[in-house]
Amino acid sequence: MAHELKGRNAVVTGAGRGIGRAVAIALAAAGARVVVNDPGVAVDGSGTDKAPADEVVSAIRSQGGTAIANYDTVANVEGGENMIKACVDSFGRIDCLVNVAGILRDRMIFNMTEEEWDDVIRVHLKGHFACTKPASVLMRQQRYGRIVNFSSISGLRGNSGQANYGAAKAGIAGFTRVVARDLGRYGVTVNCIAPAAMTRMTATVPQAAGQVRSQRGISAAAATIPRLAEMSPEHIAPMVVYLCSDDAWNINGQIFHVAGGTISLAATETPVRTITKDSKWILDELAMLVPTQLMYGFVNPAPPPDDLDIPGRPARRQE
């Protein structure tokens, strides 16, 4: 297992820090030659710095591995094509693509600007396309490939203040399931990880804010924030290496939650409860059956406070 990926070539985006860094080092330790992509931007996507990618390359080489740096952005097709080309030019072909790169522009939806929306969608969702498209062309031709995408609990369950990020990450989950169907017949697998780990991105969410969100029932993801210190990026890397290996040849189109020592397979979205009739529903029927049958036992993830006058809410009984 020490050289499970010997002879394979990988591109890892956002590999200068955090999860991407841990993945790149783990892939190299497993024998892969790695293109370490990172333009070295800040968490919000501003600035550039070659040092993070260069440092990871040095770390890999110091351990006897093979790696080169790439500083292109994933936010446009040219950048994606360039990093795939760098892998082919340097190592002969591309076998594995791991899409980790991302930024944050957190804001409540009523305060979010168009720029904040576009920038996050461009890096996360378009970034997955920009890198996957050129890689898929070559993987289809060679009848082999491994693609590992990165979603988030924010997109799969929701997290307040992250409409842009959550939309992108939900899109990545859908992107994974569709591209898996596009490429599976060619011997290419496409899977996705929704991680929880202490990184500079999660560090931007104050612990107190996370606890408040959790107490209010706003986000299941926020409840993990106090435990993030126990969950390192290195905990995420082994599952990525496994999904890139030949042993995972028949795992395709799946989403895995990975946090600390816990790995969970996410369920594909399917109807969990149904009401049906032979004719069109009328409003009186829906008003009776939706709360009592379709939604029975489900709770509002962000209920309004008790002192807010909500039309339709039953009046509270006086003690």
C-alpha positions in Angstrom: 0.0 0.0 0.0 3.0 2.3 0.4 3.2 2.7 -3.3 -0.4 2.2 -4.3 -0.2 4.9 -6.9 3.3 4.3 -8.2 3.4 5.3 -11.9 0.3 7.5 -11.6 0.2 11.2 -12.2 -2.1 13.6 -10.4 -3.2 17.2 -10.4 -4.4 18.7 -7.1 -5.9 22.2 -7.1 -5.7 24.4 -4.1 -2.8 22.3 -2.9 -0.7 25.0 -1.3 -2.5 24.9 2.1 -5.0 22.9 4.2 -6.7 19.9 2.7 -5.2 20.3 -0.7 -1.7 20.3 0.7 -2.4 17.2 2.8 -3.9 15.4 -0.3 -0.9 16.3 -2.5 1.6 15.0 0.1 -0.4 11.9 0.6 -0.7 11.1 -3.1 3.1 11.6 -3.5 3.7 9.3 -0.5 1.6 6.7 -2.3 3.8 6.9 -5.3 2.1 9.4 -7.5 3.8 12.3 -9.3 1.9 15.4 -8.4 1.2 18.8 -10.0 0.7 21.1 -7.0 -1.6 23.8 -8.2 -2.1 26.9 -6.1 -2.0 30.6 -7.1 -1.6 31.5 -3.4 -4.6 33.6 -2.9 -6.1 34.8 0.4 -9.2 33.1 1.7 -11.4 35.7 -0.1 -9.5 35.0 -3.4 -7.4 38.2 -3.4 -3.7 38.4 -4.1 -1.2 35.9 -5.4 1.8 34.1 -3.9 3.9 31.3 -5.3 5.3 30.4 -1.9 2.6 28.0 -0.8 2.8 25.8 -3.9 6.6 25.9 -3.9 6.7 24.9 -0.2 4.5 21.8 -0.9 6.7 20.8 -3.8 9.8 21.1 -1.6 8.1 19.0 1.1 7.3 16.3 -1.4 10.7 16.2 -2.9 12.4 16.1 0.5 10.5 12.9 1.1 11.7 11.4 -2.1 8.6 12.2 -4.2 8.1 13.9 -7.5 6.2 17.1 -7.9 6.0 20.4 -9.8 4.3 23.6 -9.0 1.5 25.3 -11.0 0.1 28.8 -10.2 -2.9 29.0 -12.5 -6.3 29.9 -11.3 -9.2 27.3 -11.6 -11.6 30.2 -12.2 -11.3 30.1 -16.0 -11.0 27.4 -18.6 -7.5 28.5 -19.7 -6.2 28.0 -16.1 -7.7 24.5 -16.0 -6.3 23.6 -19.4 -2.8 24.9 -18.4 -2.5 22.7 -15.2 -3.7 19.5 -17.1 -1.2 20.3 -19.8 1.6 20.8 -17.2 0.9 17.3 -15.9 1.0 15.7 -19.4 4.0 17.7 -20.5 6.0 16.9 -17.3 4.9 13.3 -16.6 3.4 12.0 -19.9 -0.3 11.7 -19.0 -2.9 12.5 -16.3 -4.4 9.8 -14.2 -5.9 11.6 -11.2 -7.6 15.0 -10.7 -8.5 16.3 -7.2 -10.5 19.5 -7.2 -10.0 21.2 -3.8 -9.5 24.9 -4.6 -11.9 27.3 -3.1 -12.6 30.7 -1.5 -15.1 32.2 0.9 -17.1 35.4 0.7 -19.6 34.8 3.5 -22.5 37.2 3.8 -26.2 36.9 4.6 -28.2 36.8 1.4 -29.8 40.2 2.0 -26.3 41.8 2.2 -24.6 39.7 -0.5 -23.3 41.5 -3.6 -23.3 40.2 -7.1 -19.5 40.2 -7.1 -19.5 38.1 -3.9 -21.9 35.6 -5.5 -20.1 35.4 -8.8 -16.6 35.1 -7.4 -17.4 32.1 -5.2 -19.5 30.3 -7.9 -16.6 30.9 -10.4 -13.9 29.4 -8.2 -15.8 26.5 -6.8 -18.4 25.4 -9.4 -16.9 26.7 -12.6 -13.4 25.7 -11.2 -14.5 22.1 -11.1 -15.7 22.3 -14.7 -12.6 24.2 -15.9 -10.3 21.5 -14.7 -12.5 18.4 -15.2 -13.3 19.2 -18.8 -9.7 19.0 -20.2 -8.9 16.1 -17.9 -12.0 14.2 -19.0 -11.0 14.4 -22.7 -7.7 12.7 -22.0 -9.1 10.2 -19.5 -11.8 9.2 -21.9 -9.2 8.6 -24.6 -6.9 6.5 -22.4 -9.9 4.6 -20.8 -8.7 5.4 -17.3 -9.0 8.1 -14.7 -9.9 9.1 -11.2 -11.6 12.4 -10.4 -12.3 13.4 -6.8 -14.4 16.6 -6.2 -15.0 18.5 -3.0 -18.4 19.5 -1.8 -19.4 20.7 1.7 -22.0 20.1 4.4 -23.0 23.8 3.6 -24.3 22.7 0.2 -25.7 19.4 1.3 -27.6 20.5 4.4 -27.2 24.3 4.5 -25.3 26.9 6.6 -26.5 30.4 7.2 -24.5 33.2 5.6 -23.2 31.0 2.8 -25.7 31.2 0.0 -23.0 31.5 -2.6 -20.7 28.8 -1.2 -23.6 26.5 -0.4 -25.0 26.8 -3.9 -21.6 26.1 -5.4 -21.1 23.1 -3.2 -24.5 21.7 -3.9 -23.8 22.2 -7.6 -20.6 20.2 -7.2 -22.5 17.3 -5.8 -24.8 17.3 -8.8 -21.9 17.8 -11.1 -20.2 14.7 -9.6 -23.2 12.5 -10.1 -23.7 13.6 -13.7 -20.1 13.4 -14.8 -19.8 10.0 -13.2 -22.5 8.8 -15.6 -20.7 10.6 -18.5 -17.4 9.0 -17.9 -18.0 5.7 -16.1 -18.3 3.7 -19.3 -14.8 4.8 -20.2 -13.2 3.4 -17.0 -13.2 6.8 -15.3 -14.6 7.2 -11.8 -15.9 10.5 -10.4 -16.5 10.8 -6.6 -16.9 13.6 -4.1 -15.9 14.3 -0.5 -17.7 16.6 1.9 -14.9 17.3 4.5 -14.8 18.7 8.0 -11.4 19.8 9.1 -9.6 22.7 10.8 -8.3 24.9 7.9 -7.8 28.6 7.4 -11.2 28.6 5.7 -13.0 27.1 8.7 -11.0 29.3 11.0 -12.8 32.3 9.5 -16.0 31.2 11.3 -15.6 32.2 14.9 -16.4 29.3 17.4 -18.9 31.5 19.2 -20.8 32.1 16.0 -20.9 28.4 15.2 -22.2 27.6 18.7 -25.0 30.2 18.4 -26.0 28.8 15.0 -26.0 25.3 16.4 -28.1 26.3 19.4 -30.7 27.9 17.2 -30.9 24.9 15.0 -29.7 26.9 12.0 -27.1 24.5 10.7 -26.1 20.9 11.4 -22.6 21.8 10.1 -22.1 24.5 12.7 -22.4 21.9 15.5 -19.1 20.4 14.3 -17.1 23.7 14.7 -16.1 23.2 18.4 -14.6 19.8 17.4 -12.8 21.0 14.3 -9.5 21.3 16.2 -9.6 17.5 16.5 -10.1 17.1 12.7 -7.0 17.8 10.6 -6.6 18.0 6.8 -4.5 14.9 7.1 -7.6 13.0 8.2 -9.2 13.7 4.8 -6.2 12.6 2.6 -6.4 8.8 3.0 -9.9 8.6 1.5 -8.8 10.7 -1.4 -5.8 8.4 -2.1 -8.0 5.3 -1.8 -10.5 6.8 -4.3 -7.6 7.5 -6.7 -6.4 3.9 -6.4 -7.2 0.9 -8.6 -8.9 -0.7 -5.6 -11.7 1.9 -6.0 -12.3 1.0 -9.7 -16.1 0.3 -9.1 -16.9 3.2 -6.8 -18.4 5.9 -8.9 -20.8 8.9 -8.5 -20.7 8.7 -4.7 -20.4 11.4 -2.0 -18.5 10.7 1.2 -18.6 12.7 4.4 -15.1 12.6 6.0 -14.3 14.1 9.4 -11.6 13.0 11.7 -11.7 9.3 11.9 -15.2 9.1 10.6 -16.2 8.3 7.0 -19.8 8.2 5.9 -21.5 7.4 2.6 -24.1 10.0 1.8 -27.5 8.9 0.6 -28.6 9.8 -2.9 -31.6 12.1 -2.7 -34.8 10.2 -3.0 -38.4 10.8 -1.8 -38.7 10.0 1.8 -42.5 10.4 2.2 -45.3 10.7 -0.4 -48.9 11.7 -0.6 -50.8 10.9 -3.8 -54.3 11.0 -5.3 -55.7 10.4 -8.8 -56.7 14.0 -9.4 -55.3 17.5 -8.9 -54.8 18.5 -5.2 -56.9 21.3 -3.8 -55.6 23.8 -1.3 -57.7 22.6 1.6 -56.4 19.1 1.2 -52.8 20.3 1.1 -53.3 22.5 4.2 -54.5 19.4 6.1 -52.1 16.7 4.7 -48.8 18.4 4.2 -48.3 19.3 7.9 -49.8 16.1 9.3 -48.4 13.5 6.9 -45.8 14.8 4.4 -43.9 17.0 6.9 -44.7 15.1 10.1 -41.7 15.0 12.4 -39.6 17.4 10.3 -38.6 20.7 11.8 -37.9 24.2 10.5 -34.1 24.6 10.4 -34.4 28.3 11.3 -37.7 28.9 13.1 -38.8 32.5 13.8 -38.7 33.7 17.4 -41.7 33.2 19.6 -42.3 37.0 19.9 -42.6 37.5 16.1 -46.2 37.8 14.8 -46.4 35.1 12.1 -49.6 34.9 10.1 -50.9 31.3 10.1 -49.0 30.3 13.3 -51.4 28.9 16.0 -51.8 31.3 18.8 -50.0 30.3 22.0 -52.2 29.2 24.9 -52.1 31.5 27.9 -51.0 29.8 31.1 
